[in-house]
Amino acid sequence: MKLGIINSAFSQVGMDTETGLNHIADIGFDTVDIFTEAVGITHKEINLVTQTCSKRDLPIASVPVVSAGLIDFNDPVRAFHVDRCKKFVDLAQTWGAGNILLVLGEYIWQKEVIPPSAQWQWAIEGCREIGDYADKAGVDIALELEPFRLSLLNSIGSMRQFILDCDHPRVKANIDISHLVLADEGPKELAGLRDMAIHVHISDCDGKVHGDLPPGRGVVKFAPYLQAIKELHIDGVVSIELEYSPEPDKIVEWVTEAYSTTAKLMDLVDLRPLSSLEPV
């Protein structure tokens, strides 16, 4: 597998897109996931990403999108978010990315008032429509498991059932190791996503709340999860997800640390040999 990172690590500290992408290439990452907003993004920004990544030989693996409105109970809201996700598919196609990373929302009002089965079905219908559109563009949809109590997809079981119910060849799963720990899902459970998982997120946490820390700064034992991922034979990317650094002025060091630690972990289980790394 390849080692990538979501470029939000740099944009969240106020760094411009081009500078952030250049740091990612300099550190040695194989790929990058581009965090942006597809509605309203300028042609100038689209071209900047295209040209910078091309110049630095930095392929774009994924384009993340959070779209909680796909399971809103108002028809126009869901329609807007389906169209918005299609714009992310367009971006992924333009940039040659293999997938959009899609985060669905949560059950509202503690699963009262609106039947949970209705929100589940709205998500199925939305993903099928986006999947049909993505299929024409040659783009996959990687669904994110969120570790929160009312998240629609908050366990490997719910992820697996959703993909089976959706029954669409473009609708697949992302694996987020930190989220699995917080959801109390062990490495062995990943076998349930065989032939379903296409993308991986990696970050650390304190085992209690969402963290997105560099691997090694929390309590996650990564090796068993990476070994289980290896056994799924995913032809994809392990993307580091770092959010809200406590030391924004040291973001380059923060990302470099995450890269070095993750590269060693991947080498440990023969997911990616250290010998292929660019100099750091």
N, C-alpha and C positions, 0 to 999 in steps of 0.2 A: 504494500500500500504506500501511498504518498503522504507527506506531512505538509499540512497547510495551516492557515489561520484566517479567522474572520477579521477583516480590516477595521472593524469597529473599535478594536483595542486602541487604535491611533486616533480615529475620528472623535471618539468620546472625550479625548483630552484636548480637543480643539485643533488638532493637526490637520493640514489640508490633505486632500486625497493623494496628490502626486507624491508628496513627501512621505506619507505613510506607506504607499506602495513601494517606493524606493527603499525604505528601511526594511520592508518585508523581503524584498529581493536580496538586499545586502546581507541580511542575517542568514539566508540560505534556504528559505522555505521553497518547497516544490510547487505549491499552488496557493491561491488565495480565494477566499469567499468574500464577495462584495456586499456589504450591508449598505443599503440605500433606500430611497423611496421612489418607486416606479411611477407614481402619479406626480407629474410635474417636474421630473428630472429633466434638465436641459440637454440639448444635443451637444453642447460644449462639454458638459460633464461626462456624458456617455462616450464621446470621442476621446476625452482625456484618459478615462479608464482603459479604453481599447488600446490607445497608442502607448501609454505607459507600460501596460502589462506586456504588450508585444515587444517593445524595446528592451524590457528586462527579462524576456523569456519566462514570464510568470503566468501560467495558464489559470483561468478562472474556473473553479470547480463547482461553485454553488452560489445561489443568490437567495439569502434568507428573507422571509416575510412573515410577520405576525399578523394574523387576520381573524381576530376574535369575532368579527361581524359575520363570518360565514355561518354562525349558528345563532344569530340574532332572530328574535321571533317576528320581526318586521320584514315583510317580503322585499321592500325597496332597499333596505340595508343589506340584506344578503345578496341581492342582485349587484349592488355597488361593489361589494367585496369580491364577488366572482369576477367582475370586470377588472377590478384592481389586481387580482392575482394573475389574470391573463396578461396584464402589462408587465408583471414580473417575469412571466414566461417569455414574453417578447424580448426583455432585457437579457435573459439567460441565453436565448437563441442568438442575439446580436453578439454577445460576448463569448459564445461557444461553451457556456457552462453546461454541465451534465444534468443539473437539477435545480429546482427551487426548493428551499428548505421551508416547509410550511408549518407554522404553529397555529393550531386551532384554539378555541377559547375554552371557557369553563361553563359548567351548568349554572344557570342563574337562579337566584332566589332559593338556594339550598335544595334544588331539585323539586321545589314546591311550585304550585301554580302552573308552570309549563311542564308537561310530562317530559322526563329525560329522554324517552324514546323519540320524541318529536325533534329534539335538538340533535340527537344522534343521526336521525334520518336526514335532517337538513344538511348536516356535515357530509353525509354520504352523497347526497344529490349534488352538492357544490363541488366536491372533489371529483366526482365523475365528469361534471361539465368541464372543469379545469383540466382534468386528465385527457378528455377528448381533444381539447385545444392544444395541450402540451404534446400530445402524440403527433400532431401535424408538424410541430416544431422540433420533434426529436428530443424533447426534454422530459425528464422524470420529475415526480413529486416525492420528496422525502419528508415524511411526517415526523414531527418532533414529539417525543414523550416528555410531558411536563410532570414534575413530582408533587404537584399541589393537590389537595384533597378533592377538589371539585373539578379538576381538569378533565376534559373529555377523554383524553388519552393519558392516563396516569399510571399505567402498569403494562408489562409486556403482554399480559392477557388481553387487556382492552385494545392495545395496538394491533395484536394479531387478529382479534375478532373484527376490528374496523376494516383492516385490509381485506379480510375474507369477505365481509359484507359488501365492501366497495367493489370488489371483483373487477378491478381495472388494471391492465398491465402496466400503466404508468404510475400508479399510486403505490408507493413503497414506504419503508421505514428508515428513519435516522436512529442511530444509537448514541445517546449521550451518557457517558460513563458516570459523571457526577450525579446526574438526574436519577440514574438507576440506583446508586447508593442511597440517595435521599428517599427513593420510593421503596427501599428495602428489597430490591431485586438483585439476587446474586448472579455471578457469572454463568452458572449452569443454566439459568433461565433463558439465556440468550439463544439457546438452541431452538426456542420457540419462534425465533425470527429467521430461521434458515430459509434462504431463497426469497426473503422479503427485505432485508436490510441492504442499503446501498451507500450510506454515508455515516460518518462517525464524528461526534464532538468529544473533546477531552478538556477537562479542567478539574481543579481540586475544590474541596469544600471542607467544612468542619464536621461533616456528618450529620448536621442538624438543620442547617438552613442553606439556601442557595448561595453559592460562593463565587464561582468563575475565577478561581485563583490559579496561578501557575502550578502545574503538577509538582508535588513535593512540599507545598506550603500548607497542606491540609492533612486529612487522615485517610484519603482514598488509597486503597491498595490496588494499583493499576494492573500489575502483571497478570493476575488471574482473568481480569476482564479482557485485556489485550490478547491473551492466549485464546479465550473463547471467541473473540472476534476473528482471530486468525483462522480458527476452525470453521468459520462461516464462509471462508474463501471469497471475501468481498473484493471486487476489483474497483476500489475507490480510494477515498481520502480520509485520513484522521485530521480533522481541523481543530486547532486550539481555539477555545472561546474564552477570552479575557474581557471582563467588564469592570468598569469603575475602579481603576487603579487608585490606591490610597496615596500614591506618590506620582501625580501626573507628570512632573518634571523629570521623572526617571523612567518614562514609559519604554524607551528603547532597551534599557537594562532589564526591565520587567518582562518584555517580550522575548529578549535574547535568552534569559533564564528559562522561560517556558519552553522555548525551542530546544535548548540543549538537554533539558531533563526529559522531554518527550521523545527526542531522537534516541536517547539511551534506552528508554523504556521499550520503544519499538524494536530496537536492535536486540534487546534481551530476549524477546520472543520470536525473533526472526521475521518481524513484519516489515522491516525496512533496515537494510544494513548501514552502519555508520560510515562505511567506506564510500558510500555514494554521496555523502554530504558535501555541500559547498563549504569553503573555509568561513569560519565565523569571525 
